[in-house]
Amino acid sequence: MGLLVFVGQELRMLIAENKTESGPKELRVKIGVEYHLKLHALKLLKGKRMSEAVEEALEFYFDKVRLEHEAAQAEASGIQIPVLITEDDG
């Protein structure tokens, strides 16, 4: 996954760039109990390690941010993006 930086037009490009790193990096953060419980549930439901659950959640989040950013850019330029309907929607 590429680097995420909120600098106007660069956001989309930096997310899309695929950087090759030399392995996983350690990041220590404090999160709320509700997020910890959600990540722990994801870990248990998917049978993954906690680091894999965090990675999956972050990938989902960054994909969502990228899509929202692209939709906002398209709306600002007058381009219509089709809405995808999933089974959960209806």
C-alpha positions in Angstrom: 0.0 0.0 0.0 1.2 3.5 -0.8 1.8 6.4 1.5 -1.3 8.5 2.4 -0.8 12.2 2.6 -3.5 14.8 2.5 -2.1 17.3 0.1 -4.8 18.2 -2.4 -4.4 16.3 -5.7 -1.6 14.2 -4.4 -3.8 12.1 -2.1 -5.0 9.8 -4.9 -1.6 9.3 -6.4 0.1 8.5 -3.2 -2.5 5.9 -2.2 -2.3 4.3 -5.6 1.5 4.1 -5.6 2.8 0.7 -4.6 5.9 1.3 -2.5 8.2 -1.7 -1.9 9.3 -1.7 1.7 11.8 -4.0 3.4 9.2 -5.7 5.6 6.7 -4.8 8.2 7.2 -1.7 10.4 6.2 -1.5 14.0 3.8 1.2 15.1 2.7 1.6 18.6 -0.6 3.5 19.1 -3.2 3.9 21.8 -6.8 3.2 20.6 -10.1 3.3 22.3 -11.5 0.2 23.9 -14.3 0.0 21.3 -11.8 -0.2 18.5 -9.7 -2.8 20.3 -12.8 -5.0 20.8 -13.7 -4.6 17.1 -10.2 -5.6 16.0 -10.1 -8.5 18.5 -13.4 -9.7 17.1 -12.1 -9.5 13.5 -9.0 -11.4 14.6 -11.1 -14.2 16.1 -13.7 -14.3 13.3 -11.1 -14.5 10.6 -8.6 -16.7 12.5 -5.8 -14.2 12.0 -3.1 -12.6 14.1 -3.9 -9.2 15.5 -1.4 -7.5 13.1 -3.3 -9.1 10.2 -6.6 -7.9 11.6 -5.2 -4.3 11.9 -3.8 -4.4 8.4 -7.1 -5.6 7.0 -9.0 -2.9 8.8 -6.5 -0.2 7.6 -6.7 -1.4 4.0 -10.5 -1.2 4.1 -10.3 2.3 5.6 -7.8 3.6 3.1 -9.8 2.1 0.2 -12.9 3.9 1.5 -11.0 7.2 1.9 -9.6 6.9 -1.6 -13.1 6.2 -3.1 -14.6 9.1 -1.2 -11.8 11.4 -2.4 -12.2 10.3 -6.0 -16.0 10.8 -5.8 -15.6 14.3 -4.4 -13.2 15.2 -7.2 -15.5 13.7 -9.8 -18.5 15.6 -8.3 -16.4 18.9 -8.3 -15.6 18.4 -12.0 -19.2 17.4 -12.9 -18.5 13.7 -13.6 -21.1 11.3 -12.4 -19.9 8.1 -10.8 -22.3 5.1 -10.9 -23.5 3.9 -7.5 -22.8 0.2 -6.9 -25.5 -1.7 -5.0 -24.4 -4.6 -2.9 -26.5 -7.4 -1.5 -26.4 -5.7 1.9 -28.0 -2.6 0.5 -31.2 -4.2 -0.5 
